[in-house]
Every structure is written in structure tokens, then in C-alpha cells.
Amino acid sequence: MLRSEVTLFKKPEDKKKYIVIDISPSPGVVGLIISNLLTDSFVSEKIAEIYSPYFPQVTLINNDGVASLPKIEIYEIKSTNKDHASIVLVTRNFLVDSNEAGEEVSKLICELLGDNAISEAILLSSARITGTGDVFVSTTTLELTRAFLQLGAKPAPNTDALPIDRLASSLLFKLYIKGAPVSLLISDTISYMPDLSAAKKLVSILSKHLGMSIDVSRLDKEIEKQKVIFEEIERALREEFKERGGRPPSYIG
């Protein structure tokens, strides 16, 4: 019977304290933008990959045209914060929607972490919640909630479906059972296109919470470029609208 497998590049150091950050795809690709910021801003090293027959049976192609199977990538980001806790970053560019995959892969991740102390687990996600562009938080402790609110987050409203996949829910539950406080940070977005502004708002709160300075200069430049593109599109649409005598453009389909 086929099972999920770990390709181990380096085992996390024993007797260290870790913060686990889990990121999965969501509207505006906010989490994945932050994943790239974290790995680019600090000393990071890929320590493992996980493949599973439960993952979507598709081939993913990156920006360089290289094809690969869906996989979970796990990075260790060296400690730079006041609590001397390193980060274990769990990231992927596809949703894990199978209960079997969520349970099996989360178990493998916990085995990889071993007996190391997990001081905190954080899930980064995005969704359309209120349309206000705020960052919303839900945690398992009142102290954590208060801390995030002081940093500018808003209490997460009750939602029918939280923007997390099966792996995230299973992993966070296992870490919570082991005694780690768990936080869910959701950046409000109305876009399925890359929402750089929503990512910046979330990373601002995350960096303050972790006590880590994250370089967002490249992100600021991309935000300005995106703003110019959107303004050009809006101007072109207005001109087309005017040329049609005030009638909106017609579409097929």
C-alpha cells in the first residue's frame, strides 16, 4: 500500500524551541507571499519534503518551467527573535482536502519535530471576511488574543468555514494537544489575484508578534507596480466605456 513519505535533508536540532508556522493556498496568495518573505529575509534551510499518494494527481510547473509533483516543503528559519525560538515553516501551493492526507502528513511532521519544544503554532491564511482589509485573529488563549489585538488585529468573526485545509486543521490540533498555543491569522482580501497589500498588513502584525524585523522593501516596490497596472486597467476601461456612449462593454459567455 502506498504511503506518504518524507525526504529528509536535515533533522531539526534537538533540544531547541520552535515556532511552527503553517501556510497553505488561499485567496490573494497572501500566505505564500509571506512564505517567500520569510525564507528570503532570514537564514533559512529546507529540511524536508513530503510526498503523498493522497495529494492531487497533477503536475505542477514553476516559473522556470520545471515540472514536479505536489509536495509539502518544510524549512527551518534560524532564531533572530527575543525568545530564541527558531521557526519551522510548513508550506505548499495546493490544498490538502483529504482527511487521510491531513492525518498522515501531520503525523509525519510531528515525528519530524520529535521531542523538541513547540512554543507556539501559527496558521497564516486569507479570505474575504468583511471587505475592510483588516487582519483577523483567533487563538486558543486569551493572552495571545489580547497580544494580537494590541498589535492591530481584529477578533475573527464566526464563520461557517475557516480558510484552512485538512492538513492545517489536523496539524494544529495535534500541536495543541501537545501543549502548544495555536493562533489563526487571516488577512481580509477581496481578490483572487496576488494581494500584496493584504500580505503586508499580515506580515506587519506577524513580525511584531515574533519580534523579528522582516524586510518588506521589495514588497513595497511590487505594491507600487501593481498599483500602476491597476490604474492603467481602470483608465482603459473608462475610455472604452466612454467610446461606447456610456454603455458598459459587452462580454460573451
Secondary structure as the mmCIF struct_conf table of DSSP 4:
data_model
#
loop_
_struct_conf.conf_type_id
_struct_conf.id
_struct_conf.beg_label_comp_id
_struct_conf.beg_label_asym_id
_struct_conf.beg_label_seq_id
_struct_conf.end_label_comp_id
_struct_conf.end_label_asym_id
_struct_conf.end_label_seq_id
STRN STRN1 GLU A 5 LEU A 8
BEND BEND1 PHE A 9 PHE A 9
HELX_LH_PP_P HELX_LH_PP_P1 LYS A 11 GLU A 13
TURN_TY1_P TURN_TY1_P1 ASP A 14 LYS A 15
STRN STRN2 LYS A 17 ILE A 23
HELX_RH_3T_P HELX_RH_3T_P1 PRO A 27 VAL A 29
HELX_RH_AL_P HELX_RH_AL_P1 VAL A 30 SER A 41
BEND BEND2 PHE A 42 PHE A 42
STRN STRN3 SER A 44 TYR A 51
TURN_TY1_P TURN_TY1_P2 PRO A 53 TYR A 54
BEND BEND3 PHE A 55 PHE A 55
BEND BEND4 GLN A 57 GLN A 57
STRN STRN4 LEU A 60 ILE A 61
TURN_TY1_P TURN_TY1_P3 ASN A 63 ASP A 64
BEND BEND5 GLY A 65 GLY A 65
STRN STRN5 ALA A 67 SER A 68
STRN STRN6 ILE A 72 ILE A 77
BEND BEND6 ASN A 81 ASN A 81
TURN_TY1_P TURN_TY1_P4 LYS A 82 ASP A 83
STRN STRN7 SER A 86 THR A 91
BEND BEND7 ASN A 93 PHE A 94
HELX_RH_AL_P HELX_RH_AL_P2 ASN A 99 LEU A 113
TURN_TY1_P TURN_TY1_P5 GLY A 114 ASP A 115
STRN STRN8 ALA A 117 ALA A 127
BEND BEND8 ILE A 129 THR A 132
STRN STRN9 VAL A 135 THR A 139
BEND BEND9 THR A 140 THR A 141
HELX_RH_AL_P HELX_RH_AL_P3 LEU A 142 GLN A 150
TURN_TY1_P TURN_TY1_P6 LEU A 151 GLY A 152
STRN STRN10 LYS A 154 PRO A 155
HELX_LH_PP_P HELX_LH_PP_P2 ALA A 156 ASN A 158
BEND BEND10 ASP A 160 ALA A 161
BEND BEND11 PRO A 163 PRO A 163
HELX_RH_AL_P HELX_RH_AL_P4 ARG A 166 ILE A 177
TURN_TY1_P TURN_TY1_P7 LYS A 178 GLY A 179
STRN STRN11 VAL A 182 ASP A 188
BEND BEND12 TYR A 192 MET A 193
HELX_RH_AL_P HELX_RH_AL_P5 LEU A 196 LEU A 210
TURN_TY1_P TURN_TY1_P8 GLY A 211 GLY A 211
HELX_RH_AL_P HELX_RH_AL_P6 SER A 217 GLU A 243
TURN_TY1_P TURN_TY1_P9 ARG A 244 GLY A 246
HELX_LH_PP_P HELX_LH_PP_P3 ARG A 247 SER A 250
#
